[in-house]
Amino acid sequence: MTATHPTPALFALSDICGPVLRPGEDGYAEEVTGFNLAALHTPDVVVGATGTDDVVAALRWATATRTPVAVQATGHGANFPIDHGLLISTARMTDVHVDPGQRTATVAAGAKWSHVMAAGAPHGLAGLSGTSTDTGVVGYVLGGGLPVLGRAYGYSADLVRSLQVVTPDGTLHETTRDPTPDHEPELFWALRGGKGNVGVVTSLVTELLPLPRLLGGGIFCSGEHTGPLLHAWAEWTRTVPDEMCSAFTVLRFPPLPQIPEPLRGGFWARVAVAWPGDPAEGQALIAPLRRAAPVAVDTVEVMDHTDLDRIHMEPQDPLPAREACLLLRDLPPDALSAFVDQAGPEAAPDYPLLMVELRHMGAALSRPAPVEDAVCSRDARYFLASVGVLPAPPAAQAVERATTALYTAMAPYGTGHTLVNVHGTPGDEEDRARAWTPEVYARLRQDKAKYDPANLLRYGHTVL
């Protein structure tokens, strides 16, 4: 349902309530810096939006001046440096309103999952967050959203009831699950899984789940036991119930004080688990993993859902990172051997990738969405992801070489597609299109031409 139409021919940034900053001005550097420090943004102007009206005004100005636009909330997905143009920062828009009766949360554009968890906890409700609750809700959901508890409950995009979005011409739209034309079903489709190609989302309404507690944590073995633990985990994933969510990870922790002992500075093989059912049943299910190799650290315990970050232990401080991923059809023995050869104990002592992970997919992640969306990973049985830290040029080159070698070795077992949220720096059109099937990509291109004909939203992982 279209709520507002732009009428004036020209607009001014002076209409914006939040800060409007240009290079060299006080606060500019802080405003443009996101979590991923590898993407150093240098826009011509940055707008610190305080609400929907600021976003509307900024986009109307961009249309009138033909200025390209990018959006950033937390910057966790900032794999593409913004050069020139307008950056809209939604970091100030953090309101979350929970309706316990409807089991929903209305979430503003810059809110993090930690804000949603805190608001839902008093009511025993939680959202489907990813491996870090420090990430922004909207950007995560626009990419589909792969939750820690995904096998049990599906993608975060599946729970969205409505979105408020401003298209590049400055028009404010309300799009919902309601299938009537007035509620713009094509926008609803494109925004869930299609990333930020058709507009700037200023808020969304998502369902919450009654998830006050869960069994979660990690089983850590020395990295020298990568092979035995990986083979045991891969076989185990073929038998566990749909509600059991897990990932196998090879970790090379730097010697930083933020990392607790004894993990600090070590090389580890870990299985992270999340189980929303009966804790005793969950403990019985993971018992074979504890017998697969000598366990050095075991953090699996019953926890509040607000403590979700303790499961995957992702970095909480900004860092320069190189991400990549690949969806996998299966994990036959040859794939496991290729993984161990690349990232296991036989890799070079200075192997540069901080994390290499295999996530168990399937179950609810393979089921169709209640309302059709642009998420294209429902056919994957596993998911490969990696992160390398880029502190200096020589290290950056080593990270790139290791990343290329890893994905070349694992490509025969892949679907050929990626998850848009973890794709990494988008390349040419062929590379960008790997986040979707050819049919979905073609449909997104049509929607892009309709809602953003001037291609103002051209930064980040956009369709071409």
VEXNU-606432 format. One record per residue (C-alpha): residue number from 1; residue in three letters; z, x, y. Coordinates in Angstrom, 3 decimals. Layout:
BEGIN
PAKOL:NUM:ALA:Z:X:Y
...
//
This chain:
BEGIN
PAKOL:1:MET:0.000:0.000:0.000
PAKOL:2:THR:-1.105:1.614:3.266
PAKOL:3:ALA:1.730:1.500:5.772
PAKOL:4:THR:0.431:3.407:8.788
PAKOL:5:HIS:-3.019:4.260:10.173
PAKOL:6:PRO:-3.776:7.012:12.695
PAKOL:7:THR:-5.361:5.674:15.853
PAKOL:8:PRO:-5.356:8.320:18.636
PAKOL:9:ALA:-8.149:10.882:18.674
PAKOL:10:LEU:-5.945:13.867:19.493
PAKOL:11:PHE:-2.389:14.780:18.593
PAKOL:12:ALA:0.032:17.436:19.712
PAKOL:13:LEU:2.568:19.516:17.819
PAKOL:14:SER:4.999:18.632:20.610
PAKOL:15:ASP:5.351:15.233:18.888
PAKOL:16:ILE:7.251:16.943:16.066
PAKOL:17:CYS:11.063:16.824:16.049
PAKOL:18:GLY:11.563:19.896:13.867
PAKOL:19:PRO:10.877:23.507:14.870
PAKOL:20:VAL:7.299:24.594:15.501
PAKOL:21:LEU:7.000:28.367:15.236
PAKOL:22:ARG:4.280:30.968:15.565
PAKOL:23:PRO:4.161:34.619:14.429
PAKOL:24:GLY:6.646:36.800:16.259
PAKOL:25:GLU:8.926:33.964:17.324
PAKOL:26:ASP:12.590:33.856:16.301
PAKOL:27:GLY:13.023:32.127:12.962
PAKOL:28:TYR:9.359:32.388:11.935
PAKOL:29:ALA:9.917:34.891:9.113
PAKOL:30:GLU:12.812:32.905:7.646
PAKOL:31:GLU:10.828:29.665:7.872
PAKOL:32:VAL:7.801:30.947:5.953
PAKOL:33:THR:9.648:32.916:3.251
PAKOL:34:GLY:9.958:31.203:-0.132
PAKOL:35:PHE:11.603:32.084:-3.442
PAKOL:36:ASN:8.641:34.060:-4.767
PAKOL:37:LEU:8.517:37.058:-2.472
PAKOL:38:ALA:5.171:38.172:-3.910
PAKOL:39:ALA:3.474:35.543:-1.734
PAKOL:40:LEU:3.951:36.743:1.849
PAKOL:41:HIS:2.886:33.851:4.067
PAKOL:42:THR:1.340:34.480:7.500
PAKOL:43:PRO:0.319:31.065:8.850
PAKOL:44:ASP:-0.756:30.649:12.441
PAKOL:45:VAL:1.931:28.003:12.845
PAKOL:46:VAL:4.773:26.689:10.712
PAKOL:47:VAL:6.332:23.263:11.133
PAKOL:48:GLY:9.886:22.704:9.889
PAKOL:49:ALA:9.522:19.000:9.119
PAKOL:50:THR:12.674:16.876:9.475
PAKOL:51:GLY:11.166:13.679:8.067
PAKOL:52:THR:8.047:11.707:7.276
PAKOL:53:ASP:7.123:11.267:10.941
PAKOL:54:ASP:6.927:15.036:11.384
PAKOL:55:VAL:4.622:15.343:8.377
PAKOL:56:VAL:2.380:12.571:9.726
PAKOL:57:ALA:2.217:14.225:13.157
PAKOL:58:ALA:1.496:17.653:11.675
PAKOL:59:LEU:-1.337:16.368:9.507
PAKOL:60:ARG:-2.867:14.368:12.363
PAKOL:61:TRP:-2.854:17.537:14.470
PAKOL:62:ALA:-4.389:19.511:11.584
PAKOL:63:THR:-7.157:16.938:11.189
PAKOL:64:ALA:-7.863:16.859:14.923
PAKOL:65:THR:-8.040:20.683:15.085
PAKOL:66:ARG:-9.581:21.172:11.614
PAKOL:67:THR:-6.710:23.447:10.638
PAKOL:68:PRO:-6.118:24.070:6.909
PAKOL:69:VAL:-2.685:23.032:5.616
PAKOL:70:ALA:-0.186:24.244:3.038
PAKOL:71:VAL:3.197:22.798:2.050
PAKOL:72:GLN:6.352:24.555:0.880
PAKOL:73:ALA:9.792:23.306:-0.066
PAKOL:74:THR:11.593:26.067:-2.009
PAKOL:75:GLY:8.680:28.427:-2.635
PAKOL:76:HIS:9.306:28.805:-6.370
PAKOL:77:GLY:5.650:28.037:-6.963
PAKOL:78:ALA:4.360:30.246:-4.147
PAKOL:79:ASN:1.815:32.235:-6.126
PAKOL:80:PHE:-0.784:32.143:-3.351
PAKOL:81:PRO:-0.156:33.765:0.072
PAKOL:82:ILE:-0.956:31.491:2.995
PAKOL:83:ASP:-3.206:33.283:5.471
PAKOL:84:HIS:-3.675:31.550:8.840
PAKOL:85:GLY:-3.614:27.765:9.050
PAKOL:86:LEU:-0.584:25.452:9.182
PAKOL:87:LEU:2.406:25.638:6.858
PAKOL:88:ILE:4.562:22.523:6.622
PAKOL:89:SER:8.049:23.393:5.402
PAKOL:90:THR:9.890:20.411:3.911
PAKOL:91:ALA:13.079:22.401:3.208
PAKOL:92:ARG:15.100:20.270:5.673
PAKOL:93:MET:14.163:17.009:3.914
PAKOL:94:THR:16.825:17.027:1.193
PAKOL:95:ASP:18.170:13.455:1.093
PAKOL:96:VAL:18.795:11.947:-2.344
PAKOL:97:HIS:19.862:8.331:-2.830
PAKOL:98:VAL:20.938:7.179:-6.300
PAKOL:99:ASP:20.821:3.522:-7.326
PAKOL:100:PRO:23.099:3.447:-10.391
PAKOL:101:GLY:22.181:-0.149:-11.180
PAKOL:102:GLN:18.478:0.628:-11.338
PAKOL:103:ARG:19.124:4.145:-12.691
PAKOL:104:THR:16.813:5.649:-10.085
PAKOL:105:ALA:16.900:8.323:-7.410
PAKOL:106:THR:14.934:8.302:-4.190
PAKOL:107:VAL:14.243:11.967:-3.486
PAKOL:108:ALA:12.993:13.470:-0.217
PAKOL:109:ALA:10.260:16.101:-0.149
PAKOL:110:GLY:12.478:19.185:0.081
PAKOL:111:ALA:15.302:18.197:-2.282
PAKOL:112:LYS:16.072:20.427:-5.243
PAKOL:113:TRP:16.960:19.282:-8.730
PAKOL:114:SER:20.505:20.508:-8.046
PAKOL:115:HIS:20.736:17.867:-5.304
PAKOL:116:VAL:19.615:15.172:-7.749
PAKOL:117:MET:22.055:16.368:-10.423
PAKOL:118:ALA:24.959:16.343:-7.973
PAKOL:119:ALA:24.100:12.841:-6.762
PAKOL:120:GLY:23.655:11.437:-10.253
PAKOL:121:ALA:26.659:13.090:-11.926
PAKOL:122:PRO:29.311:10.617:-10.637
PAKOL:123:HIS:27.325:7.854:-12.353
PAKOL:124:GLY:26.680:9.764:-15.597
PAKOL:125:LEU:22.974:10.001:-14.719
PAKOL:126:ALA:20.592:12.965:-14.616
PAKOL:127:GLY:16.968:13.764:-13.879
PAKOL:128:LEU:14.550:15.702:-16.065
PAKOL:129:SER:14.893:19.147:-14.495
PAKOL:130:GLY:13.144:22.297:-15.571
PAKOL:131:THR:14.807:25.567:-16.498
PAKOL:132:SER:16.194:26.053:-12.975
PAKOL:133:THR:17.751:23.302:-10.868
PAKOL:134:ASP:17.055:25.446:-7.786
PAKOL:135:THR:13.413:24.343:-7.813
PAKOL:136:GLY:12.093:21.538:-5.633
PAKOL:137:VAL:11.700:18.112:-7.243
PAKOL:138:VAL:8.431:17.078:-5.608
PAKOL:139:GLY:6.376:20.205:-6.300
PAKOL:140:TYR:7.678:20.283:-9.861
PAKOL:141:VAL:6.761:16.640:-10.502
PAKOL:142:LEU:3.316:16.971:-8.890
PAKOL:143:GLY:2.556:19.620:-11.516
PAKOL:144:GLY:3.725:17.304:-14.296
PAKOL:145:GLY:7.176:18.829:-14.710
PAKOL:146:LEU:8.062:20.413:-18.086
PAKOL:147:PRO:11.794:19.713:-18.538
PAKOL:148:VAL:14.376:21.579:-20.574
PAKOL:149:LEU:14.793:18.318:-22.521
PAKOL:150:GLY:11.064:17.606:-22.611
PAKOL:151:ARG:10.741:17.101:-26.373
PAKOL:152:ALA:13.417:14.430:-26.174
PAKOL:153:TYR:12.255:12.578:-23.042
PAKOL:154:GLY:8.753:13.701:-22.024
PAKOL:155:TYR:7.461:15.040:-18.714
PAKOL:156:SER:9.228:14.418:-15.426
PAKOL:157:ALA:6.034:12.849:-14.099
PAKOL:158:ASP:6.420:10.159:-16.762
PAKOL:159:LEU:9.586:8.865:-15.060
PAKOL:160:VAL:8.142:8.514:-11.541
PAKOL:161:ARG:8.115:4.935:-10.256
PAKOL:162:SER:6.615:5.450:-6.805
PAKOL:163:LEU:5.592:8.058:-4.249
PAKOL:164:GLN:5.269:8.111:-0.489
PAKOL:165:VAL:2.388:10.365:0.509
PAKOL:166:VAL:0.595:11.307:3.705
PAKOL:167:THR:-3.103:12.013:3.252
PAKOL:168:PRO:-4.706:14.737:5.413
PAKOL:169:ASP:-5.964:12.208:7.965
PAKOL:170:GLY:-2.338:11.352:8.758
PAKOL:171:THR:-2.266:8.023:6.902
PAKOL:172:LEU:0.996:7.124:5.182
PAKOL:173:HIS:0.619:5.524:1.742
PAKOL:174:GLU:3.035:3.956:-0.742
PAKOL:175:THR:1.770:4.206:-4.309
PAKOL:176:THR:3.652:2.824:-7.305
PAKOL:177:ARG:3.458:1.947:-10.987
PAKOL:178:ASP:2.377:-1.533:-9.925
PAKOL:179:PRO:-1.219:-1.740:-11.231
PAKOL:180:THR:-2.515:-3.896:-8.375
PAKOL:181:PRO:-5.140:-2.324:-6.067
PAKOL:182:ASP:-2.770:-2.674:-3.086
PAKOL:183:HIS:-0.578:0.012:-4.607
PAKOL:184:GLU:-3.441:2.496:-4.970
PAKOL:185:PRO:-3.374:3.325:-8.696
PAKOL:186:GLU:-5.813:6.217:-8.264
PAKOL:187:LEU:-3.421:7.996:-5.907
PAKOL:188:PHE:-0.577:7.345:-8.352
PAKOL:189:TRP:-2.672:8.924:-11.109
PAKOL:190:ALA:-3.774:11.985:-9.123
PAKOL:191:LEU:-0.330:12.840:-7.744
PAKOL:192:ARG:1.324:13.051:-11.172
PAKOL:193:GLY:-0.087:16.223:-12.679
PAKOL:194:GLY:-2.836:16.851:-10.129
PAKOL:195:LYS:-0.595:18.967:-7.892
PAKOL:196:GLY:-1.046:18.803:-4.089
PAKOL:197:ASN:-4.741:18.033:-3.931
PAKOL:198:VAL:-4.784:14.636:-2.229
PAKOL:199:GLY:-1.851:14.580:0.181
PAKOL:200:VAL:1.645:15.647:1.160
PAKOL:201:VAL:4.361:13.744:-0.690
PAKOL:202:THR:7.326:12.955:1.566
PAKOL:203:SER:9.484:11.205:-1.047
PAKOL:204:LEU:9.422:9.792:-4.550
PAKOL:205:VAL:11.444:7.448:-6.724
PAKOL:206:THR:12.201:8.652:-10.234
PAKOL:207:GLU:14.101:7.167:-13.139
PAKOL:208:LEU:17.363:8.809:-14.151
PAKOL:209:LEU:18.747:9.048:-17.665
PAKOL:210:PRO:22.306:8.517:-18.963
PAKOL:211:LEU:22.898:12.184:-19.787
PAKOL:212:PRO:26.400:13.226:-18.769
PAKOL:213:ARG:26.672:16.017:-21.365
PAKOL:214:LEU:24.582:18.032:-23.806
PAKOL:215:LEU:24.810:20.937:-26.228
PAKOL:216:GLY:23.043:23.951:-24.790
PAKOL:217:GLY:22.968:27.694:-24.400
PAKOL:218:GLY:21.461:30.797:-25.933
PAKOL:219:ILE:21.709:32.810:-29.139
PAKOL:220:PHE:21.112:36.458:-28.208
PAKOL:221:CYS:20.208:39.250:-30.606
PAKOL:222:SER:19.313:42.837:-29.807
PAKOL:223:GLY:15.617:43.177:-29.020
PAKOL:224:GLU:15.107:45.267:-32.145
PAKOL:225:HIS:15.501:42.005:-34.098
PAKOL:226:THR:12.690:40.251:-32.223
PAKOL:227:GLY:10.505:39.897:-35.335
PAKOL:228:PRO:13.059:38.342:-37.728
PAKOL:229:LEU:14.475:35.983:-35.110
PAKOL:230:LEU:11.011:34.905:-33.940
PAKOL:231:HIS:9.773:34.175:-37.470
PAKOL:232:ALA:12.931:32.212:-38.247
PAKOL:233:TRP:12.633:30.213:-35.015
PAKOL:234:ALA:8.947:29.419:-35.558
PAKOL:235:GLU:9.631:28.128:-39.073
PAKOL:236:TRP:12.697:26.212:-37.854
PAKOL:237:THR:10.684:24.418:-35.159
PAKOL:238:ARG:8.543:22.792:-37.854
PAKOL:239:THR:11.525:20.901:-39.262
PAKOL:240:VAL:13.843:19.991:-36.388
PAKOL:241:PRO:14.171:16.464:-34.939
PAKOL:242:ASP:12.231:15.491:-31.841
PAKOL:243:GLU:15.379:15.668:-29.717
PAKOL:244:MET:15.918:19.376:-30.406
PAKOL:245:CYS:14.489:21.403:-27.513
PAKOL:246:SER:14.204:25.167:-27.717
PAKOL:247:ALA:12.458:28.326:-26.588
PAKOL:248:PHE:12.205:31.853:-27.973
PAKOL:249:THR:12.380:34.520:-25.278
PAKOL:250:VAL:12.122:38.283:-25.103
PAKOL:251:LEU:14.154:39.480:-22.115
PAKOL:252:ARG:14.382:42.881:-20.497
PAKOL:253:PHE:17.175:42.500:-17.966
PAKOL:254:PRO:17.373:44.947:-15.064
PAKOL:255:PRO:20.739:46.616:-14.371
PAKOL:256:LEU:21.664:44.235:-11.569
PAKOL:257:PRO:25.205:43.047:-10.786
PAKOL:258:GLN:24.062:39.394:-10.806
PAKOL:259:ILE:23.458:39.673:-14.569
PAKOL:260:PRO:26.680:39.395:-16.598
PAKOL:261:GLU:27.837:41.966:-19.084
PAKOL:262:PRO:26.939:42.707:-21.839
PAKOL:263:LEU:23.434:41.389:-21.087
PAKOL:264:ARG:22.947:43.523:-17.958
PAKOL:265:GLY:20.269:46.184:-18.374
PAKOL:266:GLY:19.591:45.234:-21.998
PAKOL:267:PHE:16.603:44.313:-24.182
PAKOL:268:TRP:17.214:40.988:-25.896
PAKOL:269:ALA:15.645:38.410:-28.156
PAKOL:270:ARG:17.032:34.950:-27.457
PAKOL:271:VAL:16.675:31.398:-28.667
PAKOL:272:ALA:17.667:28.903:-25.977
PAKOL:273:VAL:18.524:25.410:-27.199
PAKOL:274:ALA:19.207:22.043:-25.590
PAKOL:275:TRP:20.330:19.062:-27.672
PAKOL:276:PRO:21.289:15.712:-26.086
PAKOL:277:GLY:22.676:14.219:-29.312
PAKOL:278:ASP:25.929:14.583:-31.211
PAKOL:279:PRO:27.236:18.143:-30.666
PAKOL:280:ALA:28.347:18.604:-34.273
PAKOL:281:GLU:24.905:17.615:-35.526
PAKOL:282:GLY:23.317:19.995:-33.035
PAKOL:283:GLN:25.511:22.884:-34.161
PAKOL:284:ALA:24.563:22.204:-37.773
PAKOL:285:LEU:20.881:22.171:-36.873
PAKOL:286:ILE:20.980:25.576:-35.173
PAKOL:287:ALA:23.028:27.260:-37.925
PAKOL:288:PRO:19.908:28.822:-39.563
PAKOL:289:LEU:19.117:30.638:-36.320
PAKOL:290:ARG:22.523:32.270:-36.313
PAKOL:291:ARG:21.826:33.603:-39.816
PAKOL:292:ALA:18.375:34.974:-38.987
PAKOL:293:ALA:19.590:38.171:-37.282
PAKOL:294:PRO:22.873:39.711:-36.082
PAKOL:295:VAL:24.091:37.648:-33.121
PAKOL:296:ALA:25.366:39.737:-30.208
PAKOL:297:VAL:26.067:36.957:-27.688
PAKOL:298:ASP:26.309:33.215:-28.329
PAKOL:299:THR:26.601:30.916:-25.304
PAKOL:300:VAL:25.823:27.601:-27.037
PAKOL:301:GLU:28.430:25.025:-26.074
PAKOL:302:VAL:28.906:21.477:-24.857
PAKOL:303:MET:28.246:21.383:-21.125
PAKOL:304:ASP:27.856:18.978:-18.263
PAKOL:305:HIS:24.257:18.270:-17.381
PAKOL:306:THR:24.932:19.760:-13.944
PAKOL:307:ASP:25.365:23.118:-15.737
PAKOL:308:LEU:21.799:23.112:-17.071
PAKOL:309:ASP:21.050:26.478:-15.450
PAKOL:310:ARG:23.351:28.191:-17.949
PAKOL:311:ILE:20.878:27.520:-20.768
PAKOL:312:HIS:17.893:29.623:-19.640
PAKOL:313:MET:19.772:31.778:-17.096
PAKOL:314:GLU:16.852:32.062:-14.693
PAKOL:315:PRO:17.184:34.258:-11.577
PAKOL:316:GLN:18.961:32.568:-8.689
PAKOL:317:ASP:17.923:35.032:-5.989
PAKOL:318:PRO:14.406:35.359:-4.503
PAKOL:319:LEU:12.198:38.021:-6.067
PAKOL:320:PRO:8.520:39.049:-6.120
PAKOL:321:ALA:7.136:37.650:-9.370
PAKOL:322:ARG:3.851:37.458:-11.287
PAKOL:323:GLU:3.722:34.364:-13.505
PAKOL:324:ALA:1.204:33.400:-16.165
PAKOL:325:CYS:1.025:30.935:-19.036
PAKOL:326:LEU:-1.078:29.554:-21.879
PAKOL:327:LEU:-0.814:26.388:-23.954
PAKOL:328:LEU:-0.953:27.093:-27.692
PAKOL:329:ARG:-2.371:25.020:-30.557
PAKOL:330:ASP:0.031:26.527:-33.099
PAKOL:331:LEU:1.903:29.677:-34.110
PAKOL:332:PRO:0.416:30.967:-37.360
PAKOL:333:PRO:1.692:34.293:-38.761
PAKOL:334:ASP:-1.060:36.241:-36.981
PAKOL:335:ALA:0.064:34.786:-33.633
PAKOL:336:LEU:3.664:35.806:-34.271
PAKOL:337:SER:2.545:39.335:-35.139
PAKOL:338:ALA:0.434:39.526:-31.991
PAKOL:339:PHE:3.395:38.387:-29.891
PAKOL:340:VAL:5.727:40.989:-31.413
PAKOL:341:ASP:3.113:43.732:-31.030
PAKOL:342:GLN:2.763:42.961:-27.332
PAKOL:343:ALA:6.335:42.208:-26.254
PAKOL:344:GLY:8.613:43.322:-29.078
PAKOL:345:PRO:10.490:46.547:-29.797
PAKOL:346:GLU:7.312:48.591:-30.383
PAKOL:347:ALA:6.144:47.992:-26.819
PAKOL:348:ALA:6.498:50.878:-24.374
PAKOL:349:PRO:10.085:51.662:-23.322
PAKOL:350:ASP:9.168:50.776:-19.751
PAKOL:351:TYR:7.433:47.494:-20.701
PAKOL:352:PRO:7.152:45.781:-17.310
PAKOL:353:LEU:7.447:42.069:-18.110
PAKOL:354:LEU:10.922:40.729:-17.410
PAKOL:355:MET:10.454:37.673:-19.618
PAKOL:356:VAL:7.997:36.580:-22.293
PAKOL:357:GLU:8.698:33.144:-23.715
PAKOL:358:LEU:7.455:30.699:-26.326
PAKOL:359:ARG:8.495:27.072:-25.746
PAKOL:360:HIS:8.472:24.436:-28.464
PAKOL:361:MET:6.335:21.486:-27.317
PAKOL:362:GLY:5.341:18.271:-29.113
PAKOL:363:ALA:7.510:15.184:-29.766
PAKOL:364:ALA:7.880:13.200:-26.494
PAKOL:365:LEU:5.735:15.801:-24.715
PAKOL:366:SER:2.793:14.754:-26.904
PAKOL:367:ARG:3.062:11.012:-26.270
PAKOL:368:PRO:0.891:9.212:-23.703
PAKOL:369:ALA:2.476:8.541:-20.328
PAKOL:370:PRO:3.661:4.963:-19.712
PAKOL:371:VAL:1.128:4.890:-16.857
PAKOL:372:GLU:-1.903:7.187:-17.093
PAKOL:373:ASP:-1.571:10.487:-15.204
PAKOL:374:ALA:-3.296:13.855:-14.799
PAKOL:375:VAL:-0.971:15.835:-17.103
PAKOL:376:CYS:-3.190:17.661:-19.624
PAKOL:377:SER:-0.788:19.504:-21.928
PAKOL:378:ARG:0.089:16.763:-24.407
PAKOL:379:ASP:-1.953:18.346:-27.218
PAKOL:380:ALA:-0.065:21.671:-27.207
PAKOL:381:ARG:2.467:22.485:-29.937
PAKOL:382:TYR:3.809:25.570:-28.141
PAKOL:383:PHE:3.659:27.127:-24.696
PAKOL:384:LEU:3.536:30.821:-23.766
PAKOL:385:ALA:4.842:31.978:-20.382
PAKOL:386:SER:5.634:35.341:-18.833
PAKOL:387:VAL:7.169:36.745:-15.667
PAKOL:388:GLY:6.845:40.247:-14.276
PAKOL:389:VAL:8.612:41.537:-11.167
PAKOL:390:LEU:6.472:43.332:-8.562
PAKOL:391:PRO:8.684:45.780:-6.620
PAKOL:392:ALA:6.006:48.391:-5.781
PAKOL:393:PRO:2.232:48.960:-6.283
PAKOL:394:PRO:2.476:51.144:-9.435
PAKOL:395:ALA:4.794:48.614:-11.061
PAKOL:396:ALA:2.522:45.773:-9.969
PAKOL:397:GLN:-0.414:47.414:-11.734
PAKOL:398:ALA:1.653:47.844:-14.886
PAKOL:399:VAL:2.664:44.169:-14.776
PAKOL:400:GLU:-0.981:43.149:-14.415
PAKOL:401:ARG:-2.072:45.309:-17.344
PAKOL:402:ALA:0.718:43.998:-19.585
PAKOL:403:THR:0.003:40.403:-18.600
PAKOL:404:THR:-3.703:40.779:-19.332
PAKOL:405:ALA:-3.022:42.422:-22.700
PAKOL:406:LEU:-0.541:39.719:-23.720
PAKOL:407:TYR:-2.829:36.791:-22.953
PAKOL:408:THR:-5.876:38.482:-24.443
PAKOL:409:ALA:-3.964:38.937:-27.692
PAKOL:410:MET:-2.707:35.336:-27.715
PAKOL:411:ALA:-5.934:33.671:-26.528
PAKOL:412:PRO:-7.244:32.951:-30.068
PAKOL:413:TYR:-4.261:30.640:-30.621
PAKOL:414:GLY:-4.501:28.854:-27.282
PAKOL:415:THR:-6.019:25.572:-26.198
PAKOL:416:GLY:-7.728:27.345:-23.314
PAKOL:417:HIS:-5.568:25.468:-20.819
PAKOL:418:THR:-2.485:26.195:-18.713
PAKOL:419:LEU:0.305:24.329:-16.954
PAKOL:420:VAL:-0.510:24.124:-13.266
PAKOL:421:ASN:3.106:24.807:-12.200
PAKOL:422:VAL:3.240:28.137:-14.075
PAKOL:423:HIS:-0.432:29.066:-13.961
PAKOL:424:GLY:0.142:31.984:-11.609
PAKOL:425:THR:-2.181:32.994:-8.781
PAKOL:426:PRO:-5.206:30.686:-8.997
PAKOL:427:GLY:-8.547:32.463:-9.237
PAKOL:428:ASP:-12.079:31.076:-9.050
PAKOL:429:GLU:-13.032:27.520:-9.953
PAKOL:430:GLU:-13.286:28.258:-13.670
PAKOL:431:ASP:-9.795:29.731:-13.676
PAKOL:432:ARG:-8.251:26.890:-11.639
PAKOL:433:ALA:-9.867:24.273:-13.853
PAKOL:434:ARG:-7.963:25.608:-16.903
PAKOL:435:ALA:-4.958:23.546:-15.769
PAKOL:436:TRP:-6.812:20.354:-16.717
PAKOL:437:THR:-9.345:19.022:-19.183
PAKOL:438:PRO:-12.951:18.877:-17.906
PAKOL:439:GLU:-12.715:15.093:-17.596
PAKOL:440:VAL:-9.499:15.163:-15.586
PAKOL:441:TYR:-10.751:18.018:-13.413
PAKOL:442:ALA:-13.905:16.064:-12.573
PAKOL:443:ARG:-11.844:13.015:-11.654
PAKOL:444:LEU:-9.537:15.104:-9.458
PAKOL:445:ARG:-12.585:16.489:-7.664
PAKOL:446:GLN:-13.705:12.945:-6.890
PAKOL:447:ASP:-10.252:12.065:-5.550
PAKOL:448:LYS:-10.173:15.268:-3.519
PAKOL:449:ALA:-13.502:14.352:-1.932
PAKOL:450:LYS:-12.193:10.876:-1.110
PAKOL:451:TYR:-8.783:11.727:0.328
PAKOL:452:ASP:-9.409:15.257:1.666
PAKOL:453:PRO:-13.143:15.469:2.447
PAKOL:454:ALA:-12.621:18.352:4.909
PAKOL:455:ASN:-10.650:20.303:2.274
PAKOL:456:LEU:-7.709:20.848:4.609
PAKOL:457:LEU:-5.337:21.148:1.621
PAKOL:458:ARG:-7.076:24.284:0.402
PAKOL:459:TYR:-4.136:26.608:-0.296
PAKOL:460:GLY:-2.408:27.007:-3.643
PAKOL:461:HIS:-3.743:25.566:-6.898
PAKOL:462:THR:-6.331:23.179:-5.470
PAKOL:463:VAL:-9.496:21.897:-7.100
PAKOL:464:LEU:-12.728:23.258:-5.685
//
